[in-house]
Amino acid sequence: MNKTELVEALAAKSGISRSTAANTLDDLLAVVAETLAKGDGISLVGFGSFTLSKRAARTGRNPRTGATINIPASRNVKFSAGAKLKAAIND
């Protein structure tokens, strides 16, 4: 499912217009990104949790040339599914 399909499904399920559903989805995604950028996590009981993890800087190799490269530290988003979501997809 892509974003357009998700907006259409959200609009149909909630009985709102597609433009309202698209704006709501955009706002939700913006809030999630802003919250994670601040270093906070998001927990939606039953659905799951978005958390940040830190990856340390490390040395790697360019597979094409074999040259050593430095890979900078980064932050990554992790999602852990909640109990209700797991139950819904495993029925």
Distance bins in CASP14 RR format, pairs under 12 A and 6 or more apart:
PFRMAT RR
TARGET T0000
AUTHOR 0000-0000-0000
RMODE 2
METHOD distances of the structure
MODEL  1
1 7 0 0 0 0 0 1 0 0 0 0 0
1 8 0 0 0 0 1 0 0 0 0 0 0
1 9 1 0 0 1 0 0 0 0 0 0 0
1 10 0 0 0 0 0 1 0 0 0 0 0
2 8 0 0 0 0 0 1 0 0 0 0 0
2 9 0 0 0 0 0 1 0 0 0 0 0
2 25 0 0 0 0 0 1 0 0 0 0 0
3 9 0 0 0 0 0 1 0 0 0 0 0
3 10 0 0 0 0 0 1 0 0 0 0 0
3 18 0 0 0 0 0 1 0 0 0 0 0
3 21 0 0 0 0 0 1 0 0 0 0 0
3 22 0 0 0 0 1 0 0 0 0 0 0
3 25 1 0 0 1 0 0 0 0 0 0 0
3 26 0 0 0 0 1 0 0 0 0 0 0
3 28 0 0 0 0 0 1 0 0 0 0 0
3 29 0 0 0 0 1 0 0 0 0 0 0
4 10 0 0 0 0 0 1 0 0 0 0 0
4 11 0 0 0 0 0 1 0 0 0 0 0
4 18 0 0 0 0 1 0 0 0 0 0 0
4 21 0 0 0 0 0 1 0 0 0 0 0
4 22 0 0 0 0 1 0 0 0 0 0 0
4 25 0 0 0 0 0 1 0 0 0 0 0
5 11 0 0 0 0 0 1 0 0 0 0 0
5 12 0 0 0 0 0 1 0 0 0 0 0
5 18 0 0 0 0 0 1 0 0 0 0 0
5 21 0 0 0 0 0 1 0 0 0 0 0
5 22 0 0 0 0 0 1 0 0 0 0 0
5 25 0 0 0 0 0 1 0 0 0 0 0
6 12 0 0 0 0 0 1 0 0 0 0 0
6 13 0 0 0 0 0 1 0 0 0 0 0
6 18 0 0 0 0 0 1 0 0 0 0 0
6 21 0 0 0 0 1 0 0 0 0 0 0
6 22 0 0 0 0 1 0 0 0 0 0 0
6 24 0 0 0 0 0 1 0 0 0 0 0
6 25 1 0 0 1 0 0 0 0 0 0 0
6 26 0 0 0 0 0 1 0 0 0 0 0
6 28 0 0 0 0 0 1 0 0 0 0 0
6 29 0 0 0 0 0 1 0 0 0 0 0
7 13 0 0 0 0 0 1 0 0 0 0 0
7 14 0 0 0 0 0 1 0 0 0 0 0
7 16 0 0 0 0 0 1 0 0 0 0 0
7 17 0 0 0 0 0 1 0 0 0 0 0
7 18 1 0 1 0 0 0 0 0 0 0 0
7 19 0 0 0 0 1 0 0 0 0 0 0
7 20 0 0 0 0 1 0 0 0 0 0 0
7 21 1 0 1 0 0 0 0 0 0 0 0
7 22 1 0 1 0 0 0 0 0 0 0 0
7 23 0 0 0 0 1 0 0 0 0 0 0
7 24 0 0 0 0 1 0 0 0 0 0 0
7 25 1 0 1 0 0 0 0 0 0 0 0
7 26 0 0 0 0 1 0 0 0 0 0 0
7 28 0 0 0 0 0 1 0 0 0 0 0
7 29 0 0 0 0 0 1 0 0 0 0 0
8 14 0 0 0 0 0 1 0 0 0 0 0
8 15 0 0 0 0 0 1 0 0 0 0 0
8 16 0 0 0 0 0 1 0 0 0 0 0
8 17 0 0 0 0 0 1 0 0 0 0 0
8 18 1 0 0 1 0 0 0 0 0 0 0
8 19 0 0 0 0 0 1 0 0 0 0 0
8 21 1 0 0 1 0 0 0 0 0 0 0
8 22 0 0 0 0 1 0 0 0 0 0 0
8 25 0 0 0 0 0 1 0 0 0 0 0
9 15 0 0 0 0 0 1 0 0 0 0 0
9 16 0 0 0 0 0 1 0 0 0 0 0
9 18 0 0 0 0 0 1 0 0 0 0 0
9 21 0 0 0 0 1 0 0 0 0 0 0
9 22 0 0 0 0 0 1 0 0 0 0 0
9 25 0 0 0 0 0 1 0 0 0 0 0
10 16 1 0 0 1 0 0 0 0 0 0 0
10 17 0 0 0 0 0 1 0 0 0 0 0
10 18 0 0 0 0 1 0 0 0 0 0 0
10 19 0 0 0 0 0 1 0 0 0 0 0
10 20 0 0 0 0 1 0 0 0 0 0 0
10 21 1 0 1 0 0 0 0 0 0 0 0
10 22 0 0 0 0 1 0 0 0 0 0 0
10 23 0 0 0 0 0 1 0 0 0 0 0
10 24 1 0 0 1 0 0 0 0 0 0 0
10 25 1 0 0 1 0 0 0 0 0 0 0
10 26 0 0 0 0 0 1 0 0 0 0 0
10 28 0 0 0 0 1 0 0 0 0 0 0
11 17 1 0 0 1 0 0 0 0 0 0 0
11 18 1 0 1 0 0 0 0 0 0 0 0
11 19 0 0 0 0 1 0 0 0 0 0 0
11 20 1 0 0 1 0 0 0 0 0 0 0
11 21 1 1 0 0 0 0 0 0 0 0 0
11 22 0 0 0 0 1 0 0 0 0 0 0
11 23 0 0 0 0 0 1 0 0 0 0 0
11 24 0 0 0 0 1 0 0 0 0 0 0
11 25 0 0 0 0 1 0 0 0 0 0 0
12 18 0 0 0 0 1 0 0 0 0 0 0
12 21 0 0 0 0 1 0 0 0 0 0 0
13 21 0 0 0 0 1 0 0 0 0 0 0
14 20 0 0 0 0 1 0 0 0 0 0 0
14 21 1 0 0 1 0 0 0 0 0 0 0
14 24 0 0 0 0 1 0 0 0 0 0 0
14 25 0 0 0 0 0 1 0 0 0 0 0
15 21 0 0 0 0 1 0 0 0 0 0 0
15 24 0 0 0 0 0 1 0 0 0 0 0
16 22 0 0 0 0 0 1 0 0 0 0 0
16 23 0 0 0 0 1 0 0 0 0 0 0
16 24 1 0 0 1 0 0 0 0 0 0 0
16 25 0 0 0 0 0 1 0 0 0 0 0
17 23 0 0 0 0 1 0 0 0 0 0 0
17 24 0 0 0 0 0 1 0 0 0 0 0
18 24 0 0 0 0 0 1 0 0 0 0 0
18 25 0 0 0 0 0 1 0 0 0 0 0
19 25 0 0 0 0 0 1 0 0 0 0 0
19 26 0 0 0 0 0 1 0 0 0 0 0
20 26 0 0 0 0 0 1 0 0 0 0 0
20 27 0 0 0 0 0 1 0 0 0 0 0
21 27 0 0 0 0 0 1 0 0 0 0 0
21 28 0 0 0 0 0 1 0 0 0 0 0
22 28 0 0 0 0 0 1 0 0 0 0 0
22 29 0 0 0 0 0 1 0 0 0 0 0
23 29 0 0 0 0 0 1 0 0 0 0 0
23 30 0 0 0 0 0 1 0 0 0 0 0
24 30 0 0 0 0 0 1 0 0 0 0 0
24 31 0 0 0 0 0 1 0 0 0 0 0
25 31 0 0 0 0 0 1 0 0 0 0 0
25 32 0 0 0 0 0 1 0 0 0 0 0
26 32 0 0 0 0 0 1 0 0 0 0 0
26 33 0 0 0 0 0 1 0 0 0 0 0
27 33 0 0 0 0 0 1 0 0 0 0 0
27 34 0 0 0 0 0 1 0 0 0 0 0
28 34 0 0 0 0 0 1 0 0 0 0 0
28 35 0 0 0 0 0 1 0 0 0 0 0
28 42 0 0 0 0 0 1 0 0 0 0 0
28 44 0 0 0 0 0 1 0 0 0 0 0
28 50 0 0 0 0 0 1 0 0 0 0 0
29 35 0 0 0 0 0 1 0 0 0 0 0
29 36 0 0 0 0 0 1 0 0 0 0 0
29 42 0 0 0 0 0 1 0 0 0 0 0
29 50 0 0 0 0 0 1 0 0 0 0 0
30 36 0 0 0 0 0 1 0 0 0 0 0
30 37 0 0 0 0 0 1 0 0 0 0 0
31 37 0 0 0 0 0 1 0 0 0 0 0
31 38 0 0 0 0 0 1 0 0 0 0 0
31 40 0 0 0 0 0 1 0 0 0 0 0
31 41 0 0 0 0 0 1 0 0 0 0 0
31 42 0 0 0 0 1 0 0 0 0 0 0
31 50 0 0 0 0 0 1 0 0 0 0 0
32 38 0 0 0 0 0 1 0 0 0 0 0
32 39 0 0 0 0 0 1 0 0 0 0 0
32 40 0 0 0 0 0 1 0 0 0 0 0
32 41 0 0 0 0 1 0 0 0 0 0 0
32 42 1 0 0 1 0 0 0 0 0 0 0
32 43 0 0 0 0 0 1 0 0 0 0 0
32 44 0 0 0 0 0 1 0 0 0 0 0
32 49 0 0 0 0 0 1 0 0 0 0 0
32 50 1 0 0 1 0 0 0 0 0 0 0
32 51 0 0 0 0 0 1 0 0 0 0 0
32 52 0 0 0 0 0 1 0 0 0 0 0
32 77 0 0 0 0 1 0 0 0 0 0 0
32 79 0 0 0 0 0 1 0 0 0 0 0
33 39 0 0 0 0 0 1 0 0 0 0 0
33 40 0 0 0 0 0 1 0 0 0 0 0
33 41 0 0 0 0 0 1 0 0 0 0 0
33 42 0 0 0 0 0 1 0 0 0 0 0
33 50 0 0 0 0 1 0 0 0 0 0 0
33 52 0 0 0 0 0 1 0 0 0 0 0
33 77 0 0 0 0 1 0 0 0 0 0 0
34 40 0 0 0 0 1 0 0 0 0 0 0
34 41 0 0 0 0 0 1 0 0 0 0 0
34 42 0 0 0 0 0 1 0 0 0 0 0
35 41 1 0 0 1 0 0 0 0 0 0 0
35 42 1 0 1 0 0 0 0 0 0 0 0
35 43 0 0 0 0 0 1 0 0 0 0 0
35 44 0 0 0 0 0 1 0 0 0 0 0
35 49 0 0 0 0 0 1 0 0 0 0 0
35 50 0 0 0 0 1 0 0 0 0 0 0
35 51 0 0 0 0 0 1 0 0 0 0 0
35 52 0 0 0 0 1 0 0 0 0 0 0
35 77 0 0 0 0 0 1 0 0 0 0 0
36 42 1 0 0 1 0 0 0 0 0 0 0
36 49 0 0 0 0 0 1 0 0 0 0 0
36 50 1 0 0 1 0 0 0 0 0 0 0
36 51 0 0 0 0 1 0 0 0 0 0 0
36 52 1 0 1 0 0 0 0 0 0 0 0
36 53 0 0 0 0 0 1 0 0 0 0 0
36 75 0 0 0 0 1 0 0 0 0 0 0
36 76 0 0 0 0 0 1 0 0 0 0 0
36 77 1 0 1 0 0 0 0 0 0 0 0
36 78 0 0 0 0 0 1 0 0 0 0 0
36 79 0 0 0 0 0 1 0 0 0 0 0
37 50 0 0 0 0 0 1 0 0 0 0 0
37 52 0 0 0 0 1 0 0 0 0 0 0
37 75 0 0 0 0 1 0 0 0 0 0 0
37 77 0 0 0 0 0 1 0 0 0 0 0
38 52 0 0 0 0 1 0 0 0 0 0 0
38 75 0 0 0 0 0 1 0 0 0 0 0
39 50 0 0 0 0 0 1 0 0 0 0 0
39 51 0 0 0 0 1 0 0 0 0 0 0
39 52 1 0 1 0 0 0 0 0 0 0 0
39 53 0 0 0 0 0 1 0 0 0 0 0
39 54 0 0 0 0 0 1 0 0 0 0 0
39 75 1 0 0 1 0 0 0 0 0 0 0
39 77 0 0 0 0 0 1 0 0 0 0 0
40 49 0 0 0 0 0 1 0 0 0 0 0
40 50 0 0 0 0 1 0 0 0 0 0 0
40 51 0 0 0 0 1 0 0 0 0 0 0
40 52 0 0 0 0 1 0 0 0 0 0 0
40 77 0 0 0 0 0 1 0 0 0 0 0
41 48 0 0 0 0 0 1 0 0 0 0 0
41 49 1 0 0 1 0 0 0 0 0 0 0
41 50 1 0 1 0 0 0 0 0 0 0 0
41 51 1 0 1 0 0 0 0 0 0 0 0
41 52 1 0 0 1 0 0 0 0 0 0 0
41 53 0 0 0 0 0 1 0 0 0 0 0
41 75 0 0 0 0 0 1 0 0 0 0 0
41 77 0 0 0 0 1 0 0 0 0 0 0
41 78 0 0 0 0 1 0 0 0 0 0 0
41 79 0 0 0 0 0 1 0 0 0 0 0
41 80 0 0 0 0 0 1 0 0 0 0 0
42 48 0 0 0 0 1 0 0 0 0 0 0
42 49 1 0 0 1 0 0 0 0 0 0 0
42 50 1 0 1 0 0 0 0 0 0 0 0
42 51 0 0 0 0 1 0 0 0 0 0 0
42 52 0 0 0 0 0 1 0 0 0 0 0
42 77 0 0 0 0 1 0 0 0 0 0 0
42 78 0 0 0 0 0 1 0 0 0 0 0
42 79 0 0 0 0 1 0 0 0 0 0 0
42 80 0 0 0 0 0 1 0 0 0 0 0
43 49 1 0 1 0 0 0 0 0 0 0 0
43 50 1 0 0 1 0 0 0 0 0 0 0
43 51 0 0 0 0 1 0 0 0 0 0 0
43 79 0 0 0 0 0 1 0 0 0 0 0
43 80 0 0 0 0 1 0 0 0 0 0 0
43 82 0 0 0 0 1 0 0 0 0 0 0
44 50 0 0 0 0 1 0 0 0 0 0 0
44 79 0 0 0 0 0 1 0 0 0 0 0
44 80 0 0 0 0 0 1 0 0 0 0 0
44 81 0 0 0 0 0 1 0 0 0 0 0
44 82 0 0 0 0 1 0 0 0 0 0 0
44 83 0 0 0 0 0 1 0 0 0 0 0
44 84 0 0 0 0 1 0 0 0 0 0 0
44 85 0 0 0 0 1 0 0 0 0 0 0
45 82 0 0 0 0 1 0 0 0 0 0 0
45 83 0 0 0 0 1 0 0 0 0 0 0
45 84 0 0 0 0 1 0 0 0 0 0 0
45 85 0 0 0 0 0 1 0 0 0 0 0
46 80 0 0 0 0 0 1 0 0 0 0 0
46 81 0 0 0 0 1 0 0 0 0 0 0
46 82 1 0 1 0 0 0 0 0 0 0 0
46 83 1 0 1 0 0 0 0 0 0 0 0
46 84 1 1 0 0 0 0 0 0 0 0 0
46 85 1 0 0 1 0 0 0 0 0 0 0
46 86 0 0 0 0 1 0 0 0 0 0 0
46 87 0 0 0 0 1 0 0 0 0 0 0
46 88 0 0 0 0 1 0 0 0 0 0 0
47 79 0 0 0 0 1 0 0 0 0 0 0
47 80 0 0 0 0 0 1 0 0 0 0 0
47 81 1 0 0 1 0 0 0 0 0 0 0
47 82 1 0 0 1 0 0 0 0 0 0 0
47 83 0 0 0 0 1 0 0 0 0 0 0
47 84 1 0 0 1 0 0 0 0 0 0 0
47 85 1 0 1 0 0 0 0 0 0 0 0
47 86 0 0 0 0 0 1 0 0 0 0 0
47 87 0 0 0 0 0 1 0 0 0 0 0
47 88 0 0 0 0 1 0 0 0 0 0 0
47 89 0 0 0 0 0 1 0 0 0 0 0
48 78 0 0 0 0 0 1 0 0 0 0 0
48 79 1 0 0 1 0 0 0 0 0 0 0
48 80 1 0 1 0 0 0 0 0 0 0 0
48 81 1 0 1 0 0 0 0 0 0 0 0
48 82 1 0 1 0 0 0 0 0 0 0 0
48 83 0 0 0 0 1 0 0 0 0 0 0
48 84 0 0 0 0 1 0 0 0 0 0 0
48 85 1 0 0 1 0 0 0 0 0 0 0
48 86 0 0 0 0 1 0 0 0 0 0 0
48 88 0 0 0 0 0 1 0 0 0 0 0
49 77 0 0 0 0 0 1 0 0 0 0 0
49 78 0 0 0 0 1 0 0 0 0 0 0
49 79 1 0 0 1 0 0 0 0 0 0 0
49 80 1 0 1 0 0 0 0 0 0 0 0
49 81 0 0 0 0 1 0 0 0 0 0 0
49 82 1 0 0 1 0 0 0 0 0 0 0
49 83 0 0 0 0 0 1 0 0 0 0 0
49 85 0 0 0 0 0 1 0 0 0 0 0
50 76 0 0 0 0 0 1 0 0 0 0 0
50 77 1 0 1 0 0 0 0 0 0 0 0
50 78 1 0 0 1 0 0 0 0 0 0 0
50 79 1 0 1 0 0 0 0 0 0 0 0
50 80 0 0 0 0 1 0 0 0 0 0 0
50 81 0 0 0 0 0 1 0 0 0 0 0
50 82 0 0 0 0 0 1 0 0 0 0 0
51 75 0 0 0 0 0 1 0 0 0 0 0
51 76 0 0 0 0 1 0 0 0 0 0 0
51 77 1 0 0 1 0 0 0 0 0 0 0
51 78 1 0 1 0 0 0 0 0 0 0 0
51 79 0 0 0 0 1 0 0 0 0 0 0
51 80 1 0 0 1 0 0 0 0 0 0 0
52 74 0 0 0 0 0 1 0 0 0 0 0
52 75 1 0 1 0 0 0 0 0 0 0 0
52 76 1 0 0 1 0 0 0 0 0 0 0
52 77 1 0 0 1 0 0 0 0 0 0 0
52 78 1 0 0 1 0 0 0 0 0 0 0
52 79 0 0 0 0 0 1 0 0 0 0 0
53 73 0 0 0 0 0 1 0 0 0 0 0
53 74 0 0 0 0 1 0 0 0 0 0 0
53 75 1 0 0 1 0 0 0 0 0 0 0
53 76 1 0 1 0 0 0 0 0 0 0 0
53 77 1 0 0 1 0 0 0 0 0 0 0
53 78 1 0 1 0 0 0 0 0 0 0 0
53 79 0 0 0 0 0 1 0 0 0 0 0
53 80 0 0 0 0 0 1 0 0 0 0 0
54 72 0 0 0 0 0 1 0 0 0 0 0
54 73 1 0 0 1 0 0 0 0 0 0 0
54 74 1 0 0 1 0 0 0 0 0 0 0
54 75 1 0 1 0 0 0 0 0 0 0 0
54 76 1 0 0 1 0 0 0 0 0 0 0
54 77 0 0 0 0 0 1 0 0 0 0 0
54 78 0 0 0 0 0 1 0 0 0 0 0
55 71 0 0 0 0 1 0 0 0 0 0 0
55 72 0 0 0 0 1 0 0 0 0 0 0
55 73 1 0 0 1 0 0 0 0 0 0 0
55 74 1 0 1 0 0 0 0 0 0 0 0
55 75 1 0 0 1 0 0 0 0 0 0 0
55 76 1 0 1 0 0 0 0 0 0 0 0
55 77 0 0 0 0 0 1 0 0 0 0 0
55 78 0 0 0 0 0 1 0 0 0 0 0
56 70 0 0 0 0 0 1 0 0 0 0 0
56 71 0 0 0 0 1 0 0 0 0 0 0
56 72 0 0 0 0 1 0 0 0 0 0 0
56 73 1 0 1 0 0 0 0 0 0 0 0
56 74 0 0 0 0 1 0 0 0 0 0 0
56 75 0 0 0 0 0 1 0 0 0 0 0
56 76 0 0 0 0 0 1 0 0 0 0 0
57 69 0 0 0 0 0 1 0 0 0 0 0
57 70 1 0 0 1 0 0 0 0 0 0 0
57 71 1 0 0 1 0 0 0 0 0 0 0
57 72 1 0 1 0 0 0 0 0 0 0 0
57 73 1 0 1 0 0 0 0 0 0 0 0
57 74 0 0 0 0 1 0 0 0 0 0 0
58 68 0 0 0 0 0 1 0 0 0 0 0
58 69 0 0 0 0 1 0 0 0 0 0 0
58 70 1 0 0 1 0 0 0 0 0 0 0
58 71 1 0 1 0 0 0 0 0 0 0 0
58 72 0 0 0 0 1 0 0 0 0 0 0
58 73 0 0 0 0 1 0 0 0 0 0 0
58 74 0 0 0 0 0 1 0 0 0 0 0
59 66 0 0 0 0 0 1 0 0 0 0 0
59 67 0 0 0 0 0 1 0 0 0 0 0
59 68 1 0 1 0 0 0 0 0 0 0 0
59 69 1 0 0 1 0 0 0 0 0 0 0
59 70 1 0 0 1 0 0 0 0 0 0 0
59 71 1 0 0 1 0 0 0 0 0 0 0
59 72 0 0 0 0 0 1 0 0 0 0 0
60 66 0 0 0 0 1 0 0 0 0 0 0
60 67 0 0 0 0 1 0 0 0 0 0 0
60 68 1 0 0 1 0 0 0 0 0 0 0
60 69 1 0 1 0 0 0 0 0 0 0 0
60 70 1 0 0 1 0 0 0 0 0 0 0
60 71 1 0 1 0 0 0 0 0 0 0 0
60 72 0 0 0 0 0 1 0 0 0 0 0
61 67 1 0 0 1 0 0 0 0 0 0 0
61 68 1 0 0 1 0 0 0 0 0 0 0
61 69 1 0 0 1 0 0 0 0 0 0 0
61 70 0 0 0 0 0 1 0 0 0 0 0
61 71 0 0 0 0 0 1 0 0 0 0 0
62 68 1 0 0 1 0 0 0 0 0 0 0
62 69 1 0 1 0 0 0 0 0 0 0 0
62 70 0 0 0 0 0 1 0 0 0 0 0
62 71 0 0 0 0 0 1 0 0 0 0 0
63 69 0 0 0 0 0 1 0 0 0 0 0
79 85 0 0 0 0 1 0 0 0 0 0 0
80 86 0 0 0 0 1 0 0 0 0 0 0
81 87 0 0 0 0 1 0 0 0 0 0 0
81 88 0 0 0 0 1 0 0 0 0 0 0
81 89 1 0 0 1 0 0 0 0 0 0 0
81 90 0 0 0 0 0 1 0 0 0 0 0
82 88 0 0 0 0 1 0 0 0 0 0 0
82 89 0 0 0 0 0 1 0 0 0 0 0
82 90 0 0 0 0 0 1 0 0 0 0 0
83 89 0 0 0 0 0 1 0 0 0 0 0
83 90 0 0 0 0 0 1 0 0 0 0 0
84 90 0 0 0 0 0 1 0 0 0 0 0
84 91 0 0 0 0 0 1 0 0 0 0 0
85 91 0 0 0 0 0 1 0 0 0 0 0
END
